[in-house]
């Protein structure tokens, strides 16, 4: 197991946001984390990346307990993240956005390609070569999300956390994003993603965990999740049945 969040609990005042929740990520596999709004998905992401400290539970990366590590030390250990709201520099070019992240990695890891070469390679890999010198603020949302993905990859992660990677994308852009993610896991990267587009989740993820009111209520492959009565009642409804149909199904 590459990454494991185990029995994670956290309370905000009178609200039990997470109650002994857990999720695992394997190298070369994509795990989906789904659930209704307010279920605790982003909170669990924040705990895994070190932005929040849990009241109980642990985060383990490659058999190492990293629960007490800072955000920056977790990044150095191999965890990277994207956000639902794009975290890019609108006034910088696509290449320079990625270069900034590659330069940051250079502070703790001077092995491998120099930052400029790494940025160029990621632009090519992500299909950004033709827009590498275009400022990100002028790019369509789908392309800007690829730039954000490139920034995360520039840090050299082993585990990538994606918060709604298909948000704001049309069908073609979503399929392009899915293709890139499949290539990344083929190279051994582990991915944990939060997503509301059920077509995207069901077609892409190897394993899915369902979070509801701070509890993991089901885990399994897409077929098992689609058929689980508890999941149907808590979240999916008819969306799981229509996932994979033209246009997919998006749950708010």
Beta strands, then each sheet from edge to edge (+ up, - down):
strand 1: 3-12
strand 2: 15-25
strand 3: 30-34
strand 4: 56-61
strand 5: 64-65
strand 6: 79-81
strand 7: 159-163
strand 8: 190-194
strand 9: 207-212
strand 10: 215-220
sheet 1: 2+ 1- 4+ 5-
sheet 2: 6+ 7+ 8+ 3+ 9+ 10-
end
